Amino acid sequence: MVDLIAFLSTGKGTWGHVSGLINKEKWDKIYLLTNEFGKEKFTANEKTELIVLNMNGSAEELRDEILKNLKDKLSGEVGVNFISGGGKEHMALVSALIKLGVGFRFVVSGEEGVKEL
């Protein structure tokens, strides 16, 4: 399969959706972008890397932080999910992926498994 990148941020029920994505597909590697609270409270599996970011910075600062943390980790195409997180975070991630030259597709978890939008 491919790698999964998702925010593990705020929003009622969004962590459950992210867990569904993780458990319903055979990802090569999973990168969850989160804050200290997410790192402390989310139970990750062995394929999951929790990347702690400063969510209070500007979109540009957040993009640069994502670039720094994902550089040399991604190859080919990645699945991206935006159920959790906010607009600034999502814009920063898309900008970082474009700058990294990585192809991406949007994925969601549904009753039938993981689907591409």
Backbone as JSON, one array per atom type, in Angstrom:
{
  "sequence": "MVDLIAFLSTGKGTWGHVSGLINKEKWDKIYLLTNEFGKEKFTANEKTELIVLNMNGSAEELRDEILKNLKDKLSGEVGVNFISGGGKEHMALVSALIKLGVGFRFVVSGEEGVKEL",
  "N": [[0.85, -1.19, 0.0], [0.46, 2.26, 0.65], [1.87, 5.09, 2.41], [0.26, 6.62, 5.25], [-0.89, 9.81, 6.14], [-2.11, 11.84, 8.64], [-3.87, 14.3, 10.55], [-4.01, 14.4, 14.04], [-5.93, 15.81, 15.9], [-8.09, 18.25, 17.24], [-11.64, 17.86, 17.75], [-14.68, 16.36, 18.08], [-14.99, 12.92, 18.09], [-13.17, 12.55, 16.01], [-10.77, 11.22, 16.45], [-11.54, 8.58, 16.55], [-12.22, 8.13, 13.89], [-9.71, 8.4, 12.69], [-8.43, 6.23, 13.91], [-9.92, 4.19, 12.72], [-9.07, 4.44, 10.06], [-6.4, 3.66, 10.36], [-6.66, 1.0, 11.19], [-8.16, -0.3, 9.21], [-6.78, -0.66, 6.89], [-3.83, -1.75, 5.19], [-1.23, -0.12, 5.79], [1.99, 1.07, 4.8], [3.53, 2.77, 6.4], [2.62, 4.98, 9.05], [1.95, 8.31, 9.7], [1.16, 10.48, 12.15], [0.19, 13.68, 12.74], [0.36, 15.78, 15.4], [-0.33, 17.24, 18.68], [1.16, 17.77, 21.97], [-0.75, 16.7, 23.75], [-2.1, 14.8, 22.13], [0.02, 13.05, 21.64], [0.47, 12.04, 24.19], [-2.0, 10.81, 24.83], [-3.02, 9.21, 22.72], [-3.16, 5.9, 21.57], [-0.83, 4.31, 19.8], [0.07, 2.09, 17.07], [2.73, -0.21, 16.07], [3.51, 0.64, 13.54], [3.08, 3.29, 13.49], [4.05, 6.65, 13.65], [4.14, 9.27, 15.8], [4.11, 12.65, 15.34], [4.97, 15.48, 16.89], [3.79, 18.73, 16.79], [3.98, 22.34, 16.8], [1.1, 23.74, 17.08], [0.28, 26.33, 17.35], [1.66, 28.16, 15.87], [2.16, 30.15, 12.86], [0.63, 29.44, 9.62], [2.65, 29.15, 7.76], [4.89, 28.63, 9.41], [4.08, 26.23, 10.53], [3.91, 24.65, 8.21], [6.65, 24.56, 7.55], [7.63, 23.15, 9.74], [6.37, 20.7, 9.38], [7.51, 19.97, 6.92], [10.22, 19.66, 7.73], [9.97, 17.48, 9.48], [8.96, 15.41, 7.87], [10.64, 15.15, 5.74], [12.64, 13.14, 3.68], [11.35, 10.85, 4.53], [9.14, 10.03, 3.13], [8.05, 8.38, 0.19], [7.04, 8.22, -3.13], [3.53, 7.92, -3.41], [1.11, 9.17, -1.04], [-1.5, 8.56, 1.32], [-3.88, 10.84, 2.5], [-5.63, 12.27, 5.19], [-8.15, 14.44, 6.34], [-10.04, 14.6, 8.38], [-9.65, 15.12, 11.09], [-8.45, 18.05, 12.67], [-7.72, 21.47, 11.64], [-8.34, 24.15, 9.25], [-5.96, 25.74, 8.84], [-3.97, 23.93, 9.57], [-4.4, 21.91, 7.68], [-3.92, 23.28, 5.25], [-1.2, 23.85, 5.61], [-0.12, 21.25, 5.59], [-0.77, 20.3, 2.98], [0.68, 22.16, 1.47], [3.29, 21.52, 2.35], [3.53, 18.87, 1.4], [3.4, 19.3, -1.36], [5.72, 20.84, -1.72], [7.57, 18.88, -1.03], [7.33, 17.26, -3.16], [5.67, 15.07, -3.3], [3.2, 12.8, -4.31], [-0.3, 12.72, -3.57], [-3.35, 11.4, -2.23], [-6.71, 11.78, -1.18], [-8.13, 10.15, 1.57], [-10.69, 8.28, 3.25], [-12.31, 6.71, 6.04], [-14.7, 4.21, 5.95], [-17.74, 2.22, 6.25], [-17.24, 0.08, 4.58], [-14.53, -0.05, 4.55], [-11.39, 1.55, 3.84], [-11.6, 4.31, 1.7], [-10.86, 6.07, -1.31], [-11.27, 9.51, -1.99]],
  "CA": [[0.0, 0.0, 0.0], [1.17, 3.53, 0.73], [1.9, 5.66, 3.75], [-0.88, 7.44, 5.65], [-0.62, 11.01, 6.92], [-3.35, 12.42, 9.14], [-3.79, 15.08, 11.78], [-4.67, 13.88, 15.23], [-6.11, 17.12, 16.51], [-9.34, 18.41, 17.98], [-12.88, 17.55, 17.06], [-15.35, 15.22, 18.7], [-15.1, 11.73, 17.26], [-12.2, 12.47, 14.93], [-9.76, 10.21, 16.77], [-12.13, 7.3, 16.16], [-12.1, 8.03, 12.44], [-8.29, 8.15, 12.41], [-8.19, 4.83, 14.3], [-10.5, 3.37, 11.67], [-8.14, 4.47, 8.91], [-5.21, 2.89, 10.71], [-6.98, -0.41, 11.36], [-8.89, -0.88, 8.09], [-5.93, -0.7, 5.69], [-2.44, -2.18, 5.46], [-0.34, 0.97, 5.44], [3.42, 0.81, 4.99], [3.92, 3.59, 7.56], [1.57, 5.94, 9.41], [2.46, 9.52, 10.33], [0.1, 11.28, 12.73], [0.64, 15.01, 13.13], [-0.43, 16.04, 16.6], [0.27, 18.08, 19.72], [1.6, 16.99, 23.13], [-1.9, 15.96, 24.28], [-2.28, 13.64, 21.27], [1.13, 12.12, 21.86], [0.28, 11.41, 25.5], [-3.27, 10.09, 25.0], [-3.38, 8.3, 21.63], [-2.44, 4.63, 21.56], [-0.38, 4.05, 18.44], [0.64, 0.77, 16.82], [4.16, -0.2, 15.75], [3.75, 1.32, 12.26], [2.68, 4.69, 13.63], [4.96, 7.64, 14.22], [3.47, 10.49, 16.23], [4.96, 13.81, 15.13], [4.44, 16.58, 17.69], [3.98, 20.02, 16.14], [3.47, 23.53, 17.48], [-0.11, 24.13, 16.33], [-0.02, 27.74, 17.58], [2.41, 29.0, 14.94], [1.49, 30.53, 11.61], [0.53, 28.36, 8.64], [3.97, 29.0, 7.17], [5.75, 27.96, 10.4], [3.59, 24.86, 10.63], [4.36, 23.99, 6.99], [8.09, 24.31, 7.66], [7.8, 22.1, 10.74], [5.96, 19.45, 8.72], [8.59, 19.68, 5.97], [11.39, 19.19, 8.47], [9.7, 16.18, 10.08], [8.63, 14.39, 6.88], [11.69, 15.09, 4.72], [13.35, 11.86, 3.55], [10.58, 9.74, 5.07], [8.08, 9.67, 2.2], [8.42, 8.09, -1.19], [5.86, 7.89, -3.92], [2.24, 8.51, -3.09], [0.63, 9.0, 0.33], [-2.91, 8.8, 1.61], [-4.02, 11.96, 3.43], [-6.96, 12.41, 5.76], [-8.37, 15.73, 6.99], [-11.19, 14.58, 9.28], [-9.21, 15.78, 12.31], [-7.62, 19.22, 12.42], [-8.35, 22.68, 11.13], [-7.93, 24.64, 7.93], [-4.56, 26.16, 8.83], [-3.17, 22.71, 9.6], [-4.56, 21.22, 6.41], [-3.2, 24.05, 4.24], [0.23, 23.66, 5.85], [0.24, 19.9, 5.16], [-0.8, 20.24, 1.51], [1.82, 22.94, 0.99], [4.5, 20.74, 2.62], [3.57, 17.73, 0.48], [3.74, 19.82, -2.69], [7.14, 21.2, -1.68], [8.34, 17.64, -0.98], [7.16, 16.58, -4.44], [5.0, 13.81, -3.03], [1.82, 12.68, -4.76], [-1.18, 12.34, -2.48], [-4.77, 11.23, -2.48], [-7.49, 11.91, 0.05], [-8.75, 8.89, 1.95], [-11.61, 8.3, 4.38], [-12.7, 5.42, 6.57], [-16.13, 3.98, 5.88], [-18.18, 0.89, 6.68], [-16.64, -0.91, 3.7], [-13.08, 0.05, 4.64], [-10.81, 2.84, 3.46], [-11.93, 4.69, 0.33], [-10.3, 7.3, -1.86], [-12.28, 10.48, -2.43]],
  "C": [[0.88, 1.23, 0.0], [1.24, 3.97, 2.19], [0.63, 6.47, 3.99], [-0.36, 8.63, 6.44], [-1.96, 11.59, 7.34], [-3.04, 13.3, 10.35], [-4.55, 14.36, 12.86], [-4.83, 15.11, 16.12], [-7.41, 17.14, 17.29], [-10.53, 18.06, 17.11], [-13.47, 16.27, 17.61], [-15.47, 14.07, 17.7], [-14.04, 11.57, 16.19], [-11.11, 11.44, 15.2], [-10.26, 8.82, 16.39], [-12.02, 7.07, 14.66], [-10.65, 7.71, 12.06], [-7.93, 6.71, 12.79], [-8.75, 3.87, 13.26], [-9.62, 3.31, 10.44], [-6.94, 3.57, 9.16], [-5.51, 1.39, 10.67], [-7.63, -1.08, 10.15], [-8.06, -1.0, 6.81], [-4.54, -1.15, 6.1], [-1.5, -1.1, 4.94], [1.11, 0.54, 5.64], [3.9, 1.52, 6.25], [2.81, 4.6, 7.79], [2.23, 7.1, 10.15], [1.27, 10.32, 10.83], [0.69, 12.57, 13.25], [-0.24, 15.47, 14.27], [0.26, 17.03, 17.52], [0.68, 17.17, 20.89], [0.46, 16.14, 23.71], [-2.14, 14.68, 23.47], [-1.21, 12.6, 21.48], [0.94, 11.35, 23.16], [-0.92, 10.47, 25.55], [-3.6, 9.07, 23.92], [-2.53, 7.05, 21.7], [-2.12, 4.27, 20.12], [0.15, 2.63, 18.3], [2.09, 0.91, 16.37], [4.49, 0.49, 14.43], [3.52, 2.82, 12.34], [3.77, 5.53, 14.29], [4.14, 8.89, 14.55], [4.46, 11.65, 16.12], [4.32, 14.99, 15.84], [4.82, 17.9, 17.02], [3.47, 21.14, 17.04], [2.3, 24.06, 16.65], [-0.43, 25.62, 16.47], [0.73, 28.68, 16.64], [1.58, 29.37, 13.73], [1.42, 29.32, 10.68], [1.9, 28.09, 8.01], [4.93, 28.27, 8.13], [5.36, 26.49, 10.54], [4.03, 24.05, 9.4], [5.85, 23.62, 7.09], [8.4, 23.2, 8.67], [7.45, 20.73, 10.16], [7.03, 19.02, 7.72], [9.79, 19.05, 6.66], [11.17, 17.75, 8.99], [9.41, 15.06, 9.07], [9.69, 14.23, 5.8], [12.43, 13.75, 4.82], [12.62, 10.68, 4.17], [9.57, 9.2, 4.07], [8.66, 9.35, 0.83], [7.16, 7.71, -1.95], [4.63, 8.64, -3.45], [1.85, 8.23, -1.65], [-0.87, 9.21, 0.37], [-2.99, 9.88, 2.68], [-5.47, 12.03, 3.9], [-7.06, 13.69, 6.56], [-9.56, 15.75, 7.93], [-10.85, 15.32, 10.58], [-8.33, 16.96, 11.94], [-8.41, 20.37, 11.84], [-7.75, 23.12, 9.8], [-6.47, 25.03, 7.83], [-3.65, 24.93, 8.78], [-3.21, 21.99, 8.27], [-3.82, 21.95, 5.28], [-1.69, 23.85, 4.38], [0.68, 22.29, 5.36], [0.26, 19.8, 3.64], [0.39, 20.99, 0.93], [3.13, 22.17, 1.19], [4.62, 19.57, 1.66], [3.93, 18.16, -0.93], [5.22, 20.17, -2.75], [8.04, 19.96, -1.65], [8.25, 16.86, -2.29], [6.48, 15.22, -4.32], [3.58, 13.85, -3.6], [0.95, 12.24, -3.6], [-2.6, 12.19, -2.97], [-5.5, 11.31, -1.15], [-8.22, 10.61, 0.32], [-9.64, 9.09, 3.17], [-11.91, 6.86, 4.8], [-14.22, 5.31, 6.51], [-16.47, 2.57, 6.32], [-17.52, -0.21, 5.84], [-15.12, -0.91, 3.75], [-12.62, 1.45, 4.26], [-11.12, 3.09, 2.0], [-11.2, 5.96, -0.04], [-11.43, 8.22, -2.27], [-11.94, 10.98, -3.82]]
}
